């Protein structure tokens, strides 16, 4: 579902790794590159990374950070139309501001040998807490607002605050990448090969693929992970399967190129990614990003579990979803305590049936 979508139902997500968002692929690329390449290659990339002082913006009214809770990252994909390239990639048209097109809470347990990614559907109705805007003014709290609207209304710090309030999970780091950055990243690795089971024709994005195997360039890949009119019933949740497939294909392509043995390719990918990367101040340098990447060398992307936040169709508006209880509460509790997530907490009532 999206602001333009009018569909009230979504196709049934896949049983495992549902709710995958492509922004996680960008994060993993950075970790793979930063974790193994020589530091000298990254010295001139520092200026590419933009930093946001999340801690200062949020103050002290935040969930407690416990010593055994591992690391939690909020990863956003921004559909900003800032700049001609982003406007073109966004499909054109008079669209102002920016929205969080994708959102993932990535939990890395203590010891950093595995990770869990929880995607938050962008059409989830949430309570936006009182937040301070970049100009110093205050935005009052509001109920039943679209999750992806928080970014455009107040900014990234308020998205972090909203996630912390709805989950009780302390967010340690923030990463964001925009449309153009994703396109350049795929082009930097020479494209990604996907297998299409059924034809996809989406007039809105211009994506037109026959059934079979296709190697997609950056622009085509962006249309592929964003298409909703060309798959399922046209809802936001209908893209989940495509995004999962694409991320796995992206990681396969990266591994096949032996980045650790190719400094030139590694540098090219890192340069493409960092140009459109925004992080919290704690990661806003190549030194910090590389140190964080090296600390996660033990995390195997292939074993990462991805879960869609359990949601149910809103009773007042079937085109929107709300967090389903008690599943959502159980899920967040497990992440807060660094515990095992019960299977019952992974099941979403909004199945599209």
Residue pairs with C-beta under 8 A, 6 or more apart in sequence:
1 7
1 10
1 121
1 122
1 123
1 235
1 236
1 237
1 319
1 320
1 321
2 122
2 123
2 228
2 236
3 99
3 146
5 123
5 228
5 234
5 235
5 236
5 319
6 319
7 233
7 234
7 235
7 319
8 313
8 318
8 319
9 233
9 235
9 313
9 318
9 352
9 353
10 232
10 233
10 235
10 236
10 237
10 238
10 350
10 351
10 352
11 231
11 232
11 233
11 235
11 237
11 238
11 241
11 352
12 351
12 352
12 353
13 19
13 237
13 240
13 241
13 308
13 348
13 351
13 352
14 240
14 241
14 244
16 305
17 244
17 305
17 306
18 240
18 244
18 306
18 307
18 308
18 348
19 117
19 118
19 119
19 121
19 240
19 306
19 307
19 308
19 309
20 117
20 119
20 240
20 243
20 244
20 247
20 306
21 75
21 77
21 102
21 103
21 104
21 117
21 119
21 243
22 77
22 102
22 182
22 225
22 243
22 246
22 247
22 250
23 75
23 76
23 77
23 102
23 103
23 104
23 175
23 177
24 75
24 104
24 106
24 117
24 247
24 304
24 306
25 246
25 247
25 250
25 251
26 75
26 77
26 175
26 177
26 181
26 182
26 185
26 273
27 73
27 75
27 106
27 175
28 251
28 301
29 185
29 250
29 254
29 269
29 273
30 175
30 270
30 273
30 274
30 277
30 289
30 293
31 292
31 293
31 296
31 299
32 254
32 259
32 293
33 259
33 266
33 269
33 270
33 273
33 293
34 42
34 270
34 286
34 289
34 290
34 292
34 293
34 294
35 290
35 293
35 294
35 296
35 297
36 259
36 260
36 266
37 259
37 260
37 263
37 266
37 267
37 270
38 263
39 286
39 287
39 290
41 263
41 266
41 267
41 270
42 267
42 270
42 286
42 290
43 286
45 270
45 271
45 274
45 286
46 285
46 286
46 287
48 271
48 274
48 275
48 277
49 274
49 277
49 278
49 279
49 283
49 284
49 285
49 286
49 289
50 277
50 278
50 279
50 284
51 278
51 279
51 280
51 281
51 283
51 284
52 156
52 157
52 174
52 278
52 279
52 280
52 281
52 284
53 280
53 281
54 156
54 157
54 160
54 171
54 174
54 280
54 281
55 280
55 281
55 282
57 132
57 157
58 157
58 160
58 161
58 164
62 161
62 164
62 170
63 164
63 168
63 169
63 170
63 336
64 170
65 170
65 172
66 170
66 336
68 110
68 338
69 110
69 170
69 336
69 337
69 338
70 107
70 108
70 109
70 110
70 111
70 112
70 338
71 107
71 108
71 112
71 172
71 173
72 105
72 106
72 107
72 108
72 169
72 170
72 171
72 172
72 173
72 335
73 104
73 105
73 106
73 108
73 171
73 172
73 173
73 174
73 175
74 103
74 104
74 105
74 106
74 159
74 160
74 163
74 171
74 173
74 174
74 175
75 102
75 103
75 104
75 105
75 106
75 175
75 176
76 100
76 101
76 102
76 103
76 104
76 151
76 156
76 159
76 174
76 175
76 176
76 177
77 100
77 101
77 102
77 103
77 176
77 177
77 178
77 182
78 98
78 99
78 100
78 101
78 151
78 176
78 177
78 178
78 179
78 278
79 90
79 98
79 99
79 100
79 101
79 178
79 179
80 86
80 97
80 98
80 178
80 179
81 87
81 90
81 95
81 96
81 97
81 98
82 98
82 178
83 180
85 179
85 180
85 183
86 178
86 179
86 180
87 95
89 179
89 180
89 183
89 219
89 222
90 179
91 204
91 205
97 152
98 151
98 152
98 178
99 122
99 148
99 149
99 151
99 152
100 122
100 147
100 148
100 150
100 151
100 159
101 122
101 148
101 226
102 119
102 122
103 119
103 120
103 122
103 147
103 148
103 159
103 163
104 117
104 118
104 119
104 120
105 117
105 118
105 120
105 163
105 167
105 169
105 171
105 335
106 115
106 116
106 117
106 118
107 115
107 116
107 117
107 118
107 169
107 335
108 114
108 115
108 296
108 299
109 115
109 116
109 338
110 338
111 298
112 295
112 296
112 298
112 299
113 298
113 299
113 300
114 299
114 300
114 303
114 304
114 305
115 299
115 304
115 305
116 304
116 305
116 306
116 307
116 335
116 341
117 304
117 305
117 306
117 307
118 306
118 307
118 308
118 309
118 331
118 335
119 240
119 306
119 307
119 308
119 309
120 147
120 163
120 309
121 147
121 236
121 237
121 308
121 309
121 311
121 321
122 146
122 147
122 148
122 236
123 146
123 147
123 148
123 236
123 319
123 320
123 321
124 146
124 147
124 309
124 311
124 320
124 321
124 322
124 323
125 144
125 145
125 146
125 147
125 314
125 317
125 320
125 321
125 322
126 144
126 145
126 146
126 147
126 150
126 162
126 166
126 323
127 141
127 142
127 143
127 144
127 145
127 162
127 165
127 166
128 139
128 141
128 142
128 143
128 145
128 150
128 153
128 154
128 158
128 162
129 141
129 158
129 161
129 162
129 165
130 138
130 139
130 140
130 141
131 138
131 139
131 154
131 155
131 157
131 158
131 161
132 138
132 139
132 157
133 139
133 154
133 155
133 158
134 155
139 153
139 154
139 158
145 153
146 320
147 162
150 158
150 159
150 162
151 158
151 159
156 174
156 176
156 278
160 171
160 174
163 169
163 171
164 170
164 171
166 323
166 332
167 332
167 335
167 336
168 332
168 333
168 336
169 332
169 335
169 336
172 282
173 279
173 280
173 282
173 283
173 292
174 278
174 279
174 280
174 283
175 277
175 278
175 279
175 283
176 277
176 278
176 279
177 185
177 273
177 276
177 277
177 278
178 276
179 222
180 276
181 272
181 273
181 275
181 276
181 277
182 218
182 221
182 222
182 276
183 218
183 219
183 221
183 222
184 218
184 272
184 273
184 275
184 276
185 218
185 269
185 272
185 273
186 192
186 216
186 217
186 218
186 221
186 222
186 250
187 217
187 218
187 272
188 265
188 268
188 269
188 271
188 272
189 250
189 253
189 254
189 257
189 265
189 269
190 253
190 257
191 215
191 216
191 217
191 218
191 221
191 253
192 215
192 216
192 221
192 246
192 249
192 250
192 253
193 213
193 214
193 215
193 216
193 249
193 253
194 213
194 214
194 216
194 224
194 245
194 246
194 249
195 212
195 213
195 214
195 245
196 209
196 210
196 211
196 212
196 213
196 214
197 211
198 211
199 209
199 210
199 211
200 207
200 208
200 209
200 224
200 227
200 230
200 231
201 207
201 208
201 209
201 230
202 208
202 223
202 227
202 228
202 229
202 230
202 231
203 229
204 227
204 229
205 223
205 226
205 227
205 229
205 230
206 223
207 220
207 223
207 224
207 227
207 230
209 224
214 220
216 224
221 246
224 242
224 246
225 239
225 242
225 243
225 246
226 239
227 239
227 242
228 234
228 235
228 236
228 238
228 239
231 238
231 239
231 241
231 242
232 238
232 239
232 352
233 352
235 352
237 308
237 350
237 352
238 352
240 308
244 306
251 301
251 302
254 269
257 265
259 265
259 266
259 269
260 266
274 286
279 289
282 288
283 289
283 292
305 341
307 331
307 341
307 346
308 348
309 323
309 328
309 331
309 348
310 323
310 324
310 327
310 328
310 331
310 345
310 346
310 347
310 348
310 349
311 321
311 322
311 323
311 324
311 328
311 348
311 349
311 350
312 321
312 322
312 323
312 324
312 348
312 349
312 350
313 320
313 321
313 322
313 349
313 350
314 320
314 321
314 322
321 350
324 348
324 349
324 350
327 344
327 345
327 346
327 347
327 348
327 349
328 345
330 341
330 342
330 344
330 345
331 341
331 345
331 346
333 339
334 340
334 341
334 342
334 345
335 341
